[in-house]
Amino acid sequence: MIQTLAGCNLARPPAPENRPPLPKPPPLSEQSNAKSPTDLLAIVETIPPNASRQELDESVDRFMGEFFRVRYGDTQQVVAAVAILRDQPNIVSSLVDFYYSFRAPQHEKRMMTIGLIGELQRTEAIDFFNGIIWNSMWLRQPIAEGPVPRELKEMIRVKAVHGLAYLRTDESDTAIIDVIQYHDSIGIRITAIDSYMWNKTDSKEAAEQLYLTLPTSLHKFVERPRFHRGMDRAEFNAQLKDWQEKWAQPRIGQ
């Protein structure tokens, strides 16, 4: 769609005549070899059952090097590798130590590591998640561009909230309710509400529990419409309209 700004036409200019043809892309076989695939499964399959911390630490260093460069096409391999690691009793403590070895600016690797620990769904990770949510340190080193330190801290905490809720135990549910009720960041409280409801399949029972627990100012975040893959967009828009009217939300553009 053509857009204008201050009377200037921002449409793409016409292509010049006699433009040379674009080069053909390499064959698929060459494209697939352009970047070697990750080797996650090969690494985890070498780890003995009930591995010691030393054995895990050595493997985690190699595994995370591969994990940080996964691509969309590696999803099945990641899922398979996580399923194997989940059975390792010492995997959480090894990954937690790996997480705390990062320098402060490595926020992307921090968030990926938190996400991996969450996917393992091991209950001993609860103290790790709580520590980040409640006591996450400020990132003091200057950042040339991108989010400011406070935003980075919030992003890391959000990831930890997701991991905590995904544990899906009575203890983690209690911890998430504490975040919802008492955290000093409204954004983190809203994230905790959304994560809690997601892991409770947006059930009416879970919503009623939160309505009884939360101050009325946060009630509007309990049953916000959620767009699911394959959902009819008109159906979602109708739900969004009902939610906006119920909670007197201003329409976008108003």
C-alpha positions as CSV (number, residue, x, y, z in Angstrom):
1,M,0.0,0.0,0.0
2,I,1.3,3.4,-0.9
3,Q,1.9,5.7,2.0
4,T,2.6,9.4,2.1
5,L,4.3,11.6,4.6
6,A,4.3,15.4,4.4
7,G,3.2,15.2,0.8
8,C,6.1,13.0,-0.2
9,N,5.3,9.7,-2.0
10,L,7.1,6.9,-0.2
11,A,6.2,4.2,-2.8
12,R,9.1,2.2,-4.2
13,P,10.4,3.9,-7.4
14,P,10.0,2.0,-10.7
15,A,12.9,-0.4,-11.6
16,P,15.3,0.9,-14.2
17,E,15.0,-0.4,-17.7
18,N,17.5,-2.9,-19.0
19,R,18.4,-4.0,-15.4
20,P,20.7,-6.9,-15.5
21,P,19.1,-10.2,-14.3
22,L,19.6,-11.2,-10.7
23,P,22.0,-14.1,-10.1
24,K,20.4,-17.4,-9.6
25,P,20.4,-18.8,-6.1
26,P,22.7,-21.8,-5.5
27,P,21.2,-25.3,-5.7
28,L,19.5,-26.5,-2.5
29,S,22.3,-29.0,-1.9
30,E,24.8,-26.2,-1.8
31,Q,22.5,-24.0,0.4
32,S,22.2,-26.8,3.0
33,N,26.0,-27.1,3.2
34,A,26.6,-23.4,3.5
35,K,26.3,-23.6,7.2
36,S,26.9,-26.9,9.0
37,P,24.0,-28.2,11.1
38,T,24.1,-28.1,14.8
39,D,25.2,-31.2,16.6
40,L,23.1,-31.1,19.7
41,L,22.0,-34.8,19.7
42,A,25.5,-36.1,19.1
43,I,26.7,-34.2,22.2
44,V,23.9,-35.3,24.6
45,E,24.0,-38.9,23.5
46,T,27.6,-39.1,24.7
47,I,26.6,-38.1,28.2
48,P,26.2,-41.1,30.5
49,P,23.0,-41.6,32.5
50,N,23.1,-39.9,35.9
51,A,26.3,-38.1,34.9
52,S,28.4,-36.3,37.5
53,R,28.6,-32.6,37.6
54,Q,32.1,-32.7,36.1
55,E,30.9,-34.8,33.2
56,L,27.9,-32.5,32.7
57,D,29.9,-29.3,32.9
58,E,32.2,-30.5,30.2
59,S,29.3,-31.4,28.0
60,V,27.3,-28.3,28.8
61,D,30.0,-26.1,27.5
62,R,30.0,-27.9,24.1
63,F,26.2,-28.2,24.0
64,M,25.5,-24.5,24.7
65,G,28.0,-23.5,22.0
66,E,25.8,-25.4,19.6
67,F,22.6,-24.3,21.2
68,F,23.4,-20.6,20.7
69,R,23.5,-21.1,17.0
70,V,20.4,-23.2,16.4
71,R,18.1,-22.2,13.5
72,Y,14.4,-22.7,12.9
73,G,15.1,-26.0,11.1
74,D,16.8,-27.4,14.2
75,T,13.6,-27.4,16.3
76,Q,13.1,-31.2,16.3
77,Q,16.7,-31.8,17.2
78,V,16.4,-29.3,20.1
79,V,13.2,-31.0,21.4
80,A,14.9,-34.4,21.2
81,A,18.0,-33.1,23.0
82,V,16.0,-31.5,25.8
83,A,14.1,-34.7,26.3
84,I,17.4,-36.5,26.9
85,L,18.8,-33.8,29.2
86,R,15.6,-33.7,31.2
87,D,16.6,-37.1,32.7
88,Q,19.9,-35.8,34.0
89,P,19.7,-35.1,37.8
90,N,22.5,-32.5,37.8
91,I,21.6,-30.7,34.6
92,V,19.9,-27.7,36.2
93,S,22.8,-27.0,38.6
94,S,25.3,-27.3,35.7
95,L,23.3,-24.9,33.5
96,V,22.8,-22.4,36.4
97,D,26.5,-22.2,36.9
98,F,26.9,-21.8,33.2
99,Y,24.4,-18.9,33.3
100,Y,26.2,-17.1,36.0
101,S,29.5,-17.3,34.1
102,F,28.2,-14.7,31.5
103,R,29.5,-11.2,31.5
104,A,26.6,-8.7,32.1
105,P,26.1,-7.5,28.5
106,Q,25.4,-11.1,27.2
107,H,21.7,-10.7,27.7
108,E,20.7,-12.7,24.6
109,K,22.6,-15.8,25.8
110,R,21.2,-15.2,29.3
111,M,17.6,-15.4,28.0
112,M,18.3,-18.4,25.8
113,T,19.8,-20.2,28.8
114,I,16.9,-19.3,31.0
115,G,14.5,-20.6,28.3
116,L,16.4,-23.9,28.1
117,I,16.2,-24.4,31.8
118,G,12.5,-23.7,31.7
119,E,12.0,-26.3,28.9
120,L,13.6,-28.9,31.1
121,Q,10.7,-28.5,33.6
122,R,12.8,-29.8,36.5
123,T,11.5,-28.6,39.9
124,E,14.9,-27.8,41.3
125,A,15.0,-24.8,39.0
126,I,12.5,-22.9,41.1
127,D,15.1,-21.2,43.3
128,F,17.0,-20.1,40.2
129,F,13.9,-18.5,38.6
130,N,12.9,-16.9,41.8
131,G,16.4,-15.5,42.3
132,I,16.3,-13.8,38.9
133,I,12.7,-12.5,39.3
134,W,13.3,-11.0,42.7
135,N,17.0,-10.2,42.8
136,S,18.2,-9.7,39.3
137,M,21.2,-7.4,39.3
138,W,21.4,-4.2,37.3
139,L,23.5,-4.4,34.1
140,R,26.1,-1.7,34.8
141,Q,28.2,-1.9,31.7
142,P,27.4,0.7,29.0
143,I,25.5,-0.5,25.9
144,A,26.2,1.2,22.6
145,E,22.8,0.6,21.2
146,G,19.6,-1.3,21.8
147,P,17.6,-1.6,25.0
148,V,18.7,0.3,28.1
149,P,19.8,-1.7,31.2
150,R,16.5,-1.4,32.9
151,E,14.7,-2.9,29.8
152,L,17.3,-5.7,29.6
153,K,16.7,-6.5,33.3
154,E,13.0,-6.6,32.6
155,M,13.4,-8.9,29.6
156,I,15.5,-11.3,31.6
157,R,12.9,-11.3,34.4
158,V,10.1,-12.0,32.0
159,K,11.9,-15.0,30.7
160,A,12.4,-16.3,34.2
161,V,8.6,-15.8,34.9
162,H,7.8,-17.9,31.9
163,G,10.2,-20.7,33.1
164,L,8.7,-20.6,36.6
165,A,5.2,-20.9,35.4
166,Y,6.1,-23.7,33.0
167,L,7.2,-25.9,35.9
168,R,3.4,-26.5,36.6
169,T,3.7,-27.7,40.2
170,D,1.9,-26.5,43.3
171,E,5.1,-24.9,44.5
172,S,5.6,-23.0,41.2
173,D,2.0,-21.9,41.2
174,T,2.4,-20.5,44.7
175,A,5.5,-18.7,43.6
176,I,3.8,-17.2,40.5
177,I,0.9,-16.0,42.7
178,D,3.5,-14.3,44.9
179,V,4.9,-12.5,41.8
180,I,1.4,-11.5,40.7
181,Q,0.6,-10.0,44.1
182,Y,3.8,-8.5,45.4
183,H,6.4,-7.7,42.6
184,D,7.3,-4.1,42.3
185,S,7.1,-4.2,38.5
186,I,3.6,-3.9,36.9
187,G,5.0,-5.4,33.7
188,I,6.3,-8.5,35.5
189,R,3.0,-8.9,37.4
190,I,1.1,-8.8,34.1
191,T,3.5,-11.3,32.6
192,A,3.0,-13.6,35.6
193,I,-0.8,-13.3,35.2
194,D,-0.6,-14.2,31.5
195,S,1.9,-17.1,32.1
196,Y,-0.3,-18.5,34.9
197,M,-3.4,-18.4,32.8
198,W,-1.6,-19.9,29.8
199,N,-0.4,-22.9,31.9
200,K,-3.9,-23.3,33.3
201,T,-5.3,-23.4,29.8
202,D,-7.1,-20.1,30.4
203,S,-9.6,-22.0,32.5
204,K,-12.5,-20.2,34.3
205,E,-11.4,-21.8,37.6
206,A,-7.9,-20.2,37.3
207,A,-9.5,-16.8,36.4
208,E,-11.8,-16.9,39.4
209,Q,-8.9,-17.6,41.7
210,L,-7.0,-14.6,40.4
211,Y,-10.0,-12.3,40.6
212,L,-10.2,-13.2,44.3
213,T,-6.5,-12.6,44.8
214,L,-5.7,-9.5,42.7
215,P,-6.5,-5.9,43.2
216,T,-9.3,-4.7,40.8
217,S,-6.8,-2.7,38.8
218,L,-5.3,-5.9,37.5
219,H,-8.5,-7.8,36.8
220,K,-8.5,-6.7,33.2
221,F,-5.3,-8.7,32.5
222,V,-6.7,-12.0,33.7
223,E,-8.8,-13.0,30.6
224,R,-7.3,-11.0,27.8
225,P,-8.1,-12.5,24.4
226,R,-5.3,-14.8,23.2
227,F,-4.7,-15.4,19.5
228,H,-4.0,-19.1,18.7
229,R,-2.4,-20.5,15.6
230,G,-5.1,-21.4,13.2
231,M,-7.7,-19.2,15.0
232,D,-10.1,-17.3,12.8
233,R,-9.1,-13.6,12.9
234,A,-12.7,-12.4,12.9
235,E,-13.3,-14.5,16.0
236,F,-10.3,-13.0,17.7
237,N,-11.3,-9.5,16.8
238,A,-14.8,-10.1,18.2
239,Q,-13.3,-11.3,21.5
240,L,-10.9,-8.4,21.6
241,K,-13.9,-6.0,21.0
242,D,-15.8,-7.6,23.8
243,W,-12.8,-7.3,26.1
244,Q,-12.2,-3.7,25.2
245,E,-15.8,-2.8,25.9
246,K,-15.9,-4.7,29.2
247,W,-12.8,-3.0,30.5
248,A,-13.3,0.4,28.7
249,Q,-10.1,0.0,26.7
250,P,-9.6,2.7,24.1
251,R,-9.6,1.4,20.6
252,I,-6.3,1.5,18.7
253,G,-6.2,4.8,16.7
254,Q,-8.6,6.6,19.0
